[in-house]
């Protein structure tokens, strides 16, 4: 849920977030995309690193939802990737294997998911 809230918060006022899913026999992918500002190369390189900063008398945190999402995906043999494209827009992909028989099987499942054997795609838009 935090990943979705982050996408809405960063949607550049458009408040439009697209969610799509796809799967094959070995893996599932969930993609969350918004029309927010394009992230710089530097931001993309550190986007999964949790941060702290002092704002007045408070300590604020940043990137914790993305850090947590990546850690949970990894714990289940999956991965999280983020891309920024064009003038605006960011896409977050969560890929999870359907079976955790082995680390090799999980990596193989992720590779197959990116091939053309995907069976189903569903889309939803959050306003």
C-alpha distance (Angstrom), angle and dihedral (degrees) to the residues before:
residue distance angle dihedral
X1 . . .
X2 3.81 . .
X3 3.81 89.8 .
X4 3.82 89.9 56.0
X5 3.80 92.4 46.7
X6 3.80 89.6 49.9
X7 3.81 90.1 52.5
X8 3.81 91.2 51.2
X9 3.81 92.5 45.8
X10 3.81 91.3 51.4
X11 3.82 96.5 42.7
X12 3.81 93.0 108.3
X13 3.79 93.9 -118.0
X14 3.80 92.4 -57.2
X15 3.83 89.3 105.2
X16 3.79 88.1 -157.6
X17 3.78 119.6 130.0
X18 3.80 124.5 174.5
X19 3.78 121.2 -151.4
X20 3.79 122.5 -167.5
X21 3.77 134.5 171.6
X22 3.76 134.3 -164.8
X23 3.78 136.3 172.2
X24 3.73 146.6 177.2
X25 3.82 130.7 -167.5
X26 3.80 91.8 -71.0
X27 3.81 111.6 33.1
X28 3.78 146.3 17.9
X29 3.80 127.8 -142.9
X30 3.81 127.6 -159.7
X31 3.81 116.2 -166.2
X32 3.81 123.1 -165.5
X33 3.80 114.5 -170.2
X34 3.79 132.1 178.6
X35 3.79 137.2 -179.4
X36 3.80 93.9 -123.0
X37 3.76 127.2 131.3
X38 3.78 119.1 -59.5
X39 3.81 112.5 -98.6
X40 3.79 118.4 -127.4
X41 3.81 122.7 -121.1
X42 3.82 89.0 -107.0
X43 3.81 91.8 52.8
X44 3.80 91.7 48.6
X45 3.81 91.4 50.6
X46 3.81 92.3 56.6
X47 3.81 101.5 28.3
X48 3.83 93.8 111.7
X49 3.81 95.3 47.4
X50 3.82 113.4 100.8
X51 3.79 113.2 -128.8
X52 3.79 139.4 -164.8
X53 3.78 128.2 -156.6
X54 3.79 135.2 172.1
X55 3.79 115.6 -119.2
X56 3.80 108.7 -176.5
X57 3.78 105.2 -56.9
X58 3.81 94.5 -18.3
X59 3.76 132.6 85.2
X60 3.79 110.7 -136.3
X61 3.79 126.6 -162.7
X62 3.78 130.2 -148.1
X63 3.80 138.1 -166.4
X64 3.82 93.5 14.1
X65 3.81 94.6 128.0
X66 3.81 91.6 52.9
X67 3.81 92.4 43.6
X68 3.83 90.3 50.3
X69 3.82 93.3 46.3
X70 3.80 91.1 52.0
X71 3.82 92.7 46.8
X72 3.83 92.0 49.9
X73 3.81 92.2 47.5
X74 3.81 91.2 49.4
X75 3.81 91.1 48.8
X76 3.81 87.6 58.3
X77 3.80 95.6 45.7
X78 3.81 94.9 -97.9
X79 3.76 138.8 107.8
X80 3.80 142.5 -136.4
X81 3.79 123.2 -139.7
X82 3.79 130.2 -176.6
X83 3.80 128.2 -161.0
X84 3.77 133.1 -178.8
X85 3.78 119.2 -158.4
X86 3.79 143.8 178.1
X87 3.77 118.8 -4.5
X88 3.79 92.0 -46.2
X89 3.74 137.7 12.3
X90 3.76 140.2 75.8
X91 3.79 128.5 -151.8
X92 3.81 125.8 -159.5
X93 3.81 118.2 -165.0
X94 3.82 122.8 -163.5
X95 3.81 111.6 -167.6
X96 3.79 121.6 -171.7
X97 3.81 130.8 177.1
X98 3.79 116.4 -125.5
X99 3.81 89.8 -138.0
X100 3.80 130.9 38.3
X101 3.81 97.9 -159.8
X102 3.79 92.0 132.9
X103 3.78 142.3 -17.6
X104 3.81 88.5 -108.3
X105 3.80 90.8 53.2
X106 3.82 90.5 50.3
X107 3.83 92.3 51.3
X108 3.78 90.5 46.2
X109 3.82 90.5 50.7
X110 3.81 90.9 52.1
X111 3.81 90.8 51.2
X112 3.81 92.1 50.4
X113 3.80 91.5 49.6
X114 3.80 90.1 62.7
X115 3.81 90.7 53.5
X116 3.79 125.7 87.3
X117 3.83 94.2 -96.2
X118 3.80 93.4 93.4
X119 3.80 111.3 132.5
X120 3.76 108.9 -167.1
X121 3.77 140.6 24.0
X122 3.78 125.6 -173.5
X123 3.78 126.0 -176.4
X124 3.77 134.8 -159.6
X125 3.76 131.5 176.5
X126 3.81 123.2 -148.7
X127 3.81 116.5 -157.4
